[in-house]
Amino acid sequence: MEIAAWLRDLGLERYGEAFRANEIDWEVLPELNENDLEKLGLPLGPRKKLLRAIASLQALPPATAEPAHSQVASAPSPAERRQLTVLFCDLVGSTELSSRHDPEDLRELLRGYHDAMTEVVVRHGG
């Protein structure tokens, strides 16, 4: 994951250019402190958010090593924190529908339901 994407996940994408202009990468990121972030022009709130996020990255276990057969030496990938939203949506009466319709007809009914649910989820960025 790139620093810009990580900042976007934190809702701080507007500071991506400052990080890019100052060549801040995953190697430098853990060394940043309050003064560094202030020099980059970040207000107090975003500085605090970034310091918490950096601390949480450092608290995670190190990334797994490359497989033994790998010939390319590379730095371990940085840990990622991802937000996950789970949606459970029950089709009320689906058991009764399955007893009243043959499988092909039921599949067509459910396909309409799934299409409608997919449209809503995609519309909201899922």
C-alpha positions in Angstrom: 0.0 0.0 0.0 1.3 3.5 -0.8 1.5 6.3 1.7 -1.1 8.2 -0.3 -3.6 5.3 0.0 -2.9 5.0 3.7 -3.6 8.7 4.2 -6.8 8.4 2.2 -7.9 5.5 4.4 -7.3 7.8 7.4 -9.3 10.6 5.8 -6.2 12.7 5.5 -5.6 12.5 1.8 -5.1 16.3 1.5 -1.7 15.8 3.1 -0.5 13.3 0.5 1.3 16.0 -1.5 3.2 17.2 1.5 4.4 13.6 2.2 5.3 13.1 -1.4 7.2 16.5 -1.7 9.2 15.6 1.5 9.9 12.1 0.3 8.2 10.4 3.3 8.0 6.7 2.7 7.3 3.6 4.9 10.9 3.6 6.1 10.8 7.2 7.3 7.1 7.2 8.5 7.8 5.5 11.9 10.4 8.2 12.8 8.0 11.1 12.3 7.1 13.1 15.4 4.9 16.0 16.3 7.4 18.6 15.2 8.0 16.9 11.9 4.3 16.9 11.1 4.0 20.5 12.2 6.8 21.4 9.8 4.9 19.7 7.0 2.0 22.1 7.7 -0.4 19.8 9.4 -2.8 21.3 11.9 -3.0 19.8 15.4 -6.0 17.5 14.8 -4.5 15.7 11.8 -1.1 15.5 13.6 -2.7 13.7 16.5 -4.5 11.3 14.1 -1.3 10.5 12.2 0.7 9.9 15.3 -1.9 7.5 16.6 -2.0 5.7 13.2 1.8 5.5 13.1 1.8 4.1 16.7 -0.8 1.5 15.7 1.3 0.4 12.7 4.3 -0.1 15.0 2.3 -2.2 17.4 1.3 -4.7 14.7 3.4 -7.9 14.3 6.0 -7.8 11.5 4.9 -8.9 8.0 5.6 -12.5 7.1 8.9 -13.2 5.3 9.2 -13.9 1.6 9.0 -17.6 0.7 12.3 -19.4 0.7 12.2 -20.0 -3.0 12.0 -16.2 -3.7 15.2 -14.8 -5.3 14.3 -11.2 -4.9 15.3 -9.4 -1.7 12.7 -6.9 -0.6 11.8 -4.9 2.4 8.9 -6.2 4.4 5.6 -4.7 3.4 4.1 -2.3 5.8 1.2 -3.4 7.9 -2.3 -2.2 6.8 -5.3 -1.3 8.8 -8.5 -1.8 6.8 -12.0 -0.9 7.6 -14.5 -3.6 7.0 -18.2 -3.2 6.9 -20.4 -6.3 6.8 -23.9 -6.3 5.5 -26.3 -9.0 6.3 -29.6 -8.8 4.6 -32.3 -11.5 5.0 -34.9 -12.2 2.4 -38.0 -12.6 4.6 -40.1 -15.6 3.5 -37.3 -17.2 1.4 -37.9 -20.6 3.0 -41.5 -20.5 2.1 -40.7 -19.4 -1.4 -38.3 -22.4 -1.8 -41.2 -24.7 -1.0 -43.6 -23.1 -3.4 -41.3 -22.7 -6.5 -39.2 -25.0 -8.5 -35.4 -24.3 -8.2 -35.1 -22.6 -11.6 -37.9 -20.1 -10.9 -36.6 -19.5 -7.4 -33.1 -18.8 -8.8 -34.6 -16.1 -11.1 -36.5 -14.6 -8.2 -33.3 -14.5 -6.1 -31.3 -13.1 -9.0 -33.6 -10.1 -9.0 -33.1 -9.7 -5.3 -29.3 -10.0 -5.5 -29.2 -7.6 -8.4 -31.1 -5.0 -6.4 -28.9 -5.5 -3.4 -25.7 -5.3 -5.5 -26.9 -2.0 -7.0 -27.4 -0.5 -3.5 -24.1 -1.7 -2.2 -22.2 -0.5 -5.3 -23.9 2.9 -5.1 -22.6 3.3 -1.5 -19.0 2.4 -2.5 -19.1 -1.3 -1.6 
